[in-house]
Structures are given as structure tokens and as C-alpha cells.
Amino acid sequence: MRGTPPTVPPEAVNVGRDLGALPVETIESKGGWQPVNFAELWRYRELLFFFAWRDIKVRYKQTELGAAWAILQPLATTGVFVLLFQMLMGSGKEPTTPGVPYALSTFCGTVVWQLFADGVSRSGESLLGGTHLITKVYFPRVFLPLSSILTCLVDFAVAFAALLVMMVCFGRAPAWTIVAFPLFALFAAAAALSIGLWLSALSAMYRDFRYVQPFVIRIGMFVSPVVYATAGISDALPPWAMFLYGLNPMAGAIEGARWALFGESALPGLVLIPSALATALLLVGGMFFFRRMEQTIADVI
């Protein structure tokens, strides 16, 4: 004896019709050099902030000091170099921004540099850290290095608040040019992203590049005006050498941040212009290179 066939509820039929009406998008790899699909990034924008929020929670989970680490690192670096230059050159002869105490000038440079260094380090490792996602689901891969930069901006905001407190302790008020300070913070973040895009893609393809990142950050700190001011070397270098020096993206970001915060000198255009050009070229080139490597990353990571 045969049983009666199961009846399908009307609700299930309606759901099936709704699902059938949804658009179907086919995702396929495209050969050659492809530009960044900004329309796709906008559609997935909520995922970007989810990645950033996840990184922030992981970073401060089970830590006693929490966000205080964003202050302690640049503060310790500043303290070491203040003692070093005072012993080597004597008090009052340190390579500082004209009219600004050396400790204050160095802490400002270190805070901006820390944004760049952390951004390069985290974004460079982002693809390797997201292997479990890359090999299972599709999403814009560029969100992994980009979310790392957003996380670093949170740490930077904490360190910037400490910088303002230090200015009060030294009896200095920010100049009106401080309104431009966020632009130079974004400048440093863009520089970190531009290098992070190259390193993240290369590290996913060739593991040797994981060891290049600490080397680049360590050397970059000493060729950037972090613990010294550009004013201390500008007189000793000809204009063409200053232009080459300015090709370092962080030279313009750090000196621009000092100008915005202290307003003691003119805007360092001789350094800022080549730094901005170098950052723009690295960023655009990094986007194209990342998109090209993105087509095969899931297969080799």
C-alpha cells in the first residue's frame, strides 16, 4: 500500500520562487593586469569593518595594558634616543625641529613612524594569516591588508592623544596648522598600504619575503627623519640629494606631521612633493600587482 505523497507547504514554494528570482553572479579569474574593482569593494564594505573589528579584538584580547602598548613603544624609543643624543652631542644640541624640544620632536616622529611600521608589518602578513578564509570563500582579498591598516589607525589615535598630553607638559600649544595633521596621518597610512600590498602578495607566493619585512622596517627608521629632523641635514645636502631623500615616503609624512603640529617652519615642499609622488606610484603599482597575484594566491598559499 502506497502512502500519500508529501505535500509541500505554500511557504516553501514562495521561498523557492524568491531564491530563483535572485541574481546569479559568476566569479571567474581574469587574465592580465586588472584595476581594482571599487564597485565591488563598496558592495562588500561591511566585511571590511568586520575584519578590522576582529583584528582589534584579537589584538587586545587577554592583555593587561591593552591600548597602552600604543603609547609605551614610541615613548620608550623616544627616551632611549633622548639619552643617547644628550650623551653624544650634549643637551640642547640634539638634531631637533627648530624651536621644538628634542623629546617632543622625536616623539611626534616616532608616533607617525609607528603607524607606518605596524601597518607594513601587519598588512604584509595579512594574506598568510587569512589562509583559512582565502581557500574557502570568495571576498575581495585586498580587504585583509586594508583592514590591518585600519586597526593601526586605532593605535595611532591613542598615541596621538598621548602626544597632545606631552605638548601640554612641555607648555606648548598646537599651531593652527594642526587641522592638516589628519592628512599626514592618512599619508603615512597610504605609504604603509602601498608597501603592504607588495609584501603581502609576495609573501604569499614566496615565503622568503616574510623575512624582508623586519629588515625594511629596521633600515627605514634610520633613513627617515624619526629621531632627527630634516632641517639638520638639509644644509649639508645639495637640492638633488634632498630630492632623492624625499623619495622616501615617510620623509614627507613625518616632516609634514611636525609642521602641522608645531608650525615652527614652512611646509617642507622639497621633501613633501617627491614623497607624495613616490607614495602614489607605489600605491597604484601595488594595487595592480596585488590584483594580478590575487588570481593565483588561493592555489599556492
C-alpha positions as CSV (number, residue, x, y, z in Angstrom):
1,M,0.0,0.0,0.0
2,R,1.5,3.2,-1.1
3,G,1.5,6.2,1.2
4,T,0.2,9.6,0.2
5,P,2.9,11.8,-1.3
6,P,4.2,14.6,1.0
7,T,2.6,17.9,0.5
8,V,4.8,21.0,0.0
9,P,3.8,23.9,2.2
10,P,3.0,27.1,0.3
11,E,5.6,29.0,2.3
12,A,8.4,26.7,0.9
13,V,7.1,27.3,-2.6
14,N,7.3,31.0,-2.1
15,V,10.8,30.8,-0.7
16,G,11.9,28.8,-3.7
17,R,10.4,31.3,-6.1
18,D,12.2,34.2,-4.2
19,L,15.5,32.3,-4.4
20,G,15.1,31.7,-8.0
21,A,14.5,35.4,-8.6
22,L,17.8,36.4,-7.1
23,P,20.5,37.4,-9.5
24,V,23.3,34.9,-10.0
25,E,26.9,36.3,-10.2
26,T,29.6,34.2,-11.8
27,I,33.1,34.8,-10.3
28,E,35.9,33.9,-12.7
29,S,39.6,34.7,-12.9
30,K,40.6,37.3,-15.4
31,G,44.0,37.2,-17.0
32,G,46.4,40.1,-17.3
33,W,46.7,43.3,-15.3
34,Q,43.3,44.3,-13.8
35,P,42.5,47.5,-11.9
36,V,40.8,47.5,-8.5
37,N,37.0,47.0,-8.8
38,F,35.9,49.8,-6.5
39,A,32.2,49.0,-7.1
40,E,32.9,45.5,-5.7
41,L,34.7,46.9,-2.7
42,W,31.8,49.2,-1.9
43,R,29.3,46.2,-2.0
44,Y,31.5,44.3,0.5
45,R,32.3,47.4,2.7
46,E,30.6,45.9,5.8
47,L,33.0,42.9,5.6
48,L,36.0,45.3,5.7
49,F,34.8,46.8,9.0
50,F,34.1,43.3,10.4
51,F,37.7,42.3,9.6
52,A,39.0,45.5,11.3
53,W,36.9,44.9,14.4
54,R,38.0,41.3,14.5
55,D,41.7,42.4,14.4
56,I,41.2,45.0,17.2
57,K,39.5,42.4,19.5
58,V,42.2,39.8,18.8
59,R,45.0,42.4,19.4
60,Y,43.8,43.5,22.8
61,K,42.3,40.1,24.0
62,Q,43.9,38.9,27.3
63,T,46.2,41.8,27.6
64,E,46.8,43.7,30.9
65,L,47.8,47.0,29.4
66,G,45.6,47.0,26.3
67,A,45.9,50.2,24.3
68,A,48.7,51.4,26.5
69,W,51.1,49.5,24.3
70,A,50.4,52.0,21.6
71,I,52.0,54.6,23.9
72,L,54.7,52.7,25.6
73,Q,56.5,51.7,22.4
74,P,57.1,55.2,20.9
75,L,57.7,56.6,24.4
76,A,60.4,54.0,25.2
77,T,62.0,54.7,21.8
78,T,62.0,58.5,22.4
79,G,63.5,58.0,25.9
80,V,66.4,55.9,24.5
81,F,67.3,58.4,21.8
82,V,67.0,61.4,24.1
83,L,69.5,59.9,26.5
84,L,71.8,58.8,23.6
85,F,71.9,62.2,21.8
86,Q,72.3,64.1,25.1
87,M,75.4,61.9,25.9
88,L,76.8,62.2,22.4
89,M,76.1,65.8,21.5
90,G,75.2,67.5,24.8
91,S,71.9,68.9,26.0
92,G,70.4,71.5,23.6
93,K,72.4,70.3,20.6
94,E,70.2,67.4,19.6
95,P,69.0,67.2,15.9
96,T,65.6,68.5,16.6
97,T,63.0,70.6,14.7
98,P,64.0,74.3,15.1
99,G,62.3,75.8,18.2
100,V,60.9,72.4,19.4
101,P,62.3,70.3,22.3
102,Y,64.1,67.2,21.1
103,A,61.9,64.8,23.1
104,L,58.7,66.4,21.7
105,S,60.0,66.4,18.1
106,T,61.2,62.8,18.3
107,F,58.0,61.5,20.0
108,C,56.0,63.1,17.2
109,G,58.2,61.4,14.5
110,T,58.1,58.1,16.4
111,V,54.3,58.1,16.7
112,V,53.9,58.6,12.9
113,W,56.6,56.1,12.2
114,Q,54.9,53.5,14.4
115,L,51.7,53.9,12.3
116,F,53.7,53.1,9.2
117,A,55.8,50.3,10.7
118,D,52.8,48.5,12.3
119,G,50.9,48.9,9.1
120,V,53.6,47.4,6.9
121,S,54.2,44.5,9.4
122,R,50.5,43.6,9.8
123,S,49.4,44.1,6.2
124,G,52.4,42.2,4.9
125,E,51.4,39.1,7.0
126,S,47.7,39.5,6.4
127,L,47.3,37.1,3.5
128,L,49.2,34.3,5.3
129,G,47.1,34.9,8.4
130,G,43.9,34.7,6.4
131,T,44.7,31.4,4.6
132,H,41.7,29.7,6.1
133,L,39.4,32.3,4.6
134,I,41.1,32.7,1.2
135,T,40.9,29.0,0.4
136,K,37.2,28.6,1.4
137,V,35.2,31.6,0.4
138,Y,35.4,34.5,-2.0
139,F,35.7,38.1,-0.9
140,P,37.9,41.0,-2.1
141,R,41.4,39.9,-0.9
142,V,42.6,43.4,-0.6
143,F,40.3,43.8,2.5
144,L,42.9,41.7,4.5
145,P,45.8,44.2,4.2
146,L,43.4,47.2,4.2
147,S,41.7,46.1,7.5
148,S,45.2,45.8,9.1
149,I,45.8,49.5,8.3
150,L,42.5,50.5,9.8
151,T,43.5,48.6,13.0
152,C,46.8,50.6,13.1
153,L,44.8,53.8,12.9
154,V,43.1,53.0,16.2
155,D,46.5,52.6,17.9
156,F,47.7,55.8,16.2
157,A,44.7,57.7,17.7
158,V,45.7,56.6,21.2
159,A,49.3,57.6,20.7
160,F,48.3,60.9,19.2
161,A,46.3,61.7,22.4
162,A,49.5,60.9,24.4
163,L,51.4,63.3,22.1
164,L,48.9,66.1,22.9
165,V,49.4,65.4,26.6
166,M,53.2,65.7,26.2
167,M,52.8,69.0,24.4
168,V,50.9,70.3,27.5
169,C,53.6,69.0,29.7
170,F,56.2,71.0,27.7
171,G,54.0,74.1,27.8
172,R,53.3,74.2,24.0
173,A,50.0,74.7,22.3
174,P,49.4,73.1,18.9
175,A,49.6,75.5,15.9
176,W,46.5,76.3,13.8
177,T,48.0,74.1,11.2
178,I,47.0,71.1,13.3
179,V,43.9,70.8,11.1
180,A,46.2,69.3,8.4
181,F,47.6,66.7,10.8
182,P,45.0,64.0,9.9
183,L,46.0,64.4,6.2
184,F,49.6,63.4,7.1
185,A,48.4,60.5,9.2
186,L,46.5,59.3,6.1
187,F,49.7,59.9,4.1
188,A,51.6,57.6,6.4
189,A,48.7,55.0,6.3
190,A,48.7,55.2,2.5
191,A,52.5,54.7,2.5
192,A,52.1,51.6,4.7
193,L,49.3,50.2,2.5
194,S,51.4,50.8,-0.7
195,I,54.3,48.7,0.6
196,G,52.0,46.2,2.4
197,L,50.2,45.4,-0.9
198,W,53.5,44.4,-2.5
199,L,54.8,42.5,0.5
200,S,51.6,40.6,1.3
201,A,51.3,39.3,-2.3
202,L,55.0,38.4,-2.5
203,S,55.0,36.8,1.0
204,A,52.0,34.6,-0.1
205,M,53.8,33.5,-3.2
206,Y,57.4,33.4,-1.8
207,R,57.9,32.8,1.9
208,D,61.3,34.4,1.8
209,F,59.7,37.8,1.8
210,R,58.4,37.3,5.3
211,Y,62.0,37.9,6.4
212,V,62.3,41.0,4.3
213,Q,59.7,42.9,6.2
214,P,61.6,43.4,9.6
215,F,64.7,44.4,7.6
216,V,62.8,47.0,5.6
217,I,61.3,48.5,8.8
218,R,64.5,48.5,10.7
219,I,66.5,50.2,8.0
220,G,63.7,52.5,7.1
221,M,63.6,54.0,10.5
222,F,67.1,55.3,10.3
223,V,66.8,56.7,6.7
224,S,63.6,58.5,7.7
225,P,63.5,61.7,9.9
226,V,62.2,59.8,13.0
227,V,64.9,60.5,15.6
228,Y,66.3,63.5,13.8
229,A,64.8,66.5,11.8
230,T,65.3,67.1,8.1
231,A,66.4,70.6,9.0
232,G,69.6,69.2,10.5
233,I,70.7,67.6,7.2
234,S,69.2,69.9,4.6
235,D,72.1,72.4,4.7
236,A,74.7,69.6,4.1
237,L,72.9,68.1,1.1
238,P,72.5,69.7,-2.4
239,P,69.0,70.0,-3.8
240,W,69.2,66.9,-6.0
241,A,70.2,64.9,-2.9
242,M,67.3,66.3,-1.0
243,F,65.0,65.3,-3.8
244,L,66.3,61.7,-3.6
245,Y,66.0,61.8,0.1
246,G,62.4,62.9,-0.3
247,L,61.6,59.9,-2.4
248,N,61.3,58.1,0.9
249,P,57.5,58.2,1.5
250,M,57.9,58.6,5.3
251,A,60.2,61.6,4.9
252,G,57.3,63.8,3.7
253,A,54.8,62.2,6.1
254,I,56.8,62.7,9.3
255,E,58.1,66.2,8.4
256,G,54.6,67.2,7.3
257,A,53.1,66.0,10.6
258,R,55.7,68.0,12.5
259,W,54.9,71.1,10.5
260,A,51.2,70.6,11.1
261,L,51.6,70.1,14.9
262,F,54.2,72.7,15.7
263,G,54.0,75.2,12.9
264,E,57.6,76.4,13.5
265,S,58.8,76.4,9.9
266,A,57.5,76.5,6.4
267,L,55.8,73.5,4.8
268,P,58.7,71.2,3.6
269,G,57.7,71.2,0.0
270,L,61.2,70.0,-1.3
271,V,60.6,66.8,0.7
272,L,56.9,66.5,0.6
273,I,56.4,66.6,-3.2
274,P,58.7,63.7,-4.1
275,S,57.4,61.7,-1.1
276,A,53.8,62.1,-2.3
277,L,54.8,61.2,-5.9
278,A,56.7,58.1,-4.7
279,T,53.7,57.0,-2.4
280,A,51.2,57.5,-5.3
281,L,53.3,55.4,-7.7
282,L,53.9,52.6,-5.1
283,L,50.2,52.5,-4.2
284,V,48.9,52.4,-7.8
285,G,51.5,49.9,-8.8
286,G,50.8,47.8,-5.6
287,M,47.1,47.7,-6.5
288,F,47.7,46.4,-10.0
289,F,50.3,43.9,-8.8
290,F,48.1,42.7,-5.9
291,R,45.2,42.2,-8.3
292,R,47.4,40.1,-10.7
293,M,48.7,37.9,-7.9
294,E,45.2,37.6,-6.4
295,Q,44.2,35.4,-9.3
296,T,46.5,32.6,-8.2
297,I,47.0,33.2,-4.5
298,A,44.3,30.8,-3.4
299,D,46.0,28.0,-5.3
300,V,49.5,28.4,-3.9
301,I,49.1,29.9,-0.4
